[in-house]
Amino acid sequence: MPETLFTVRWPNGEVDTCYSPSTVVRDFLTAGTTYPVADFVDLCSTALDTASLRVAAKFGHRCSNADAQLAQIETKAKGFSSSAGVTCLSMT
């Protein structure tokens, strides 16, 4: 299953590289686009859950790295206003 890394810039300027076990994240996020924090979390939740379910269908268990990545995104997002912007810088 091809993994995808997506780099994001948080409202405070911090840059993180995030992990998805599947390219499905490309269906939800677009490089160069800024999302309100609340929308970004919702999109990541759907994308990473879908990716984890794809892993489960293939290997019989969810992807713990995708679940951990979503937890990290949710935790970090709590430190910002829901309307502040998160920019998806790149996807590789």
C-alpha positions in Angstrom: 0.0 0.0 0.0 1.6 3.3 -1.0 2.1 5.7 1.9 1.8 9.4 1.6 3.5 12.1 3.6 1.8 15.5 3.8 3.6 18.6 5.2 1.5 21.2 6.9 2.1 24.6 8.4 0.1 25.3 11.6 -1.2 28.8 12.5 1.9 29.4 14.7 4.2 28.8 11.8 5.3 25.3 13.0 5.7 22.8 10.1 4.9 19.1 10.6 5.2 16.2 8.3 2.3 13.9 8.7 1.8 10.2 7.6 -1.0 8.4 5.8 -0.6 4.7 4.9 -2.6 5.3 1.7 -2.8 7.8 -1.1 -6.5 8.3 -0.1 -5.4 11.5 1.8 -5.0 13.1 -1.6 -8.8 12.9 -2.1 -9.3 15.1 1.0 -6.3 17.5 1.1 -4.7 19.6 -1.6 -1.2 21.0 -1.5 -1.1 24.8 -1.4 -4.5 25.0 0.2 -5.2 26.6 3.6 -8.0 25.1 5.7 -9.7 26.4 8.9 -8.3 24.2 11.7 -11.7 22.7 12.4 -12.1 21.7 8.7 -8.6 20.4 8.5 -9.2 18.1 11.5 -12.4 16.9 10.0 -10.8 16.2 6.7 -7.8 14.4 8.3 -10.1 12.4 10.5 -12.0 11.1 7.4 -8.9 10.6 5.3 -6.9 8.8 8.0 -9.9 6.7 9.1 -10.4 5.6 5.5 -6.7 4.9 5.0 -6.7 2.8 8.2 -9.8 0.9 7.1 -8.0 0.1 3.8 -5.1 -1.4 5.8 -7.6 -3.4 7.8 -9.2 -4.8 4.7 -5.8 -5.9 3.4 -4.0 -7.0 6.5 -6.8 -7.6 9.1 -6.0 -4.8 11.4 -6.2 -1.0 11.4 -3.0 1.1 10.9 -1.8 2.1 14.3 0.4 4.8 12.7 -2.6 6.4 11.0 -4.6 6.4 14.2 -1.6 7.9 16.1 -1.1 10.6 13.4 -4.8 11.6 13.8 -4.4 11.8 17.5 -1.4 14.1 17.2 -3.3 16.3 14.7 -6.3 16.5 17.0 -4.1 17.3 20.0 -2.2 20.0 18.2 -5.3 21.5 16.8 -6.8 22.1 20.3 -4.2 24.9 20.7 -5.6 27.0 18.0 -8.9 28.8 17.2 -11.1 26.6 15.0 -11.0 29.3 12.3 -7.3 29.8 12.2 -5.6 28.5 9.1 -3.6 25.3 8.5 -1.8 25.1 5.2 -1.1 21.9 3.4 2.3 22.7 1.9 3.1 19.4 0.0 2.2 15.8 -0.5 4.8 13.1 -1.4 
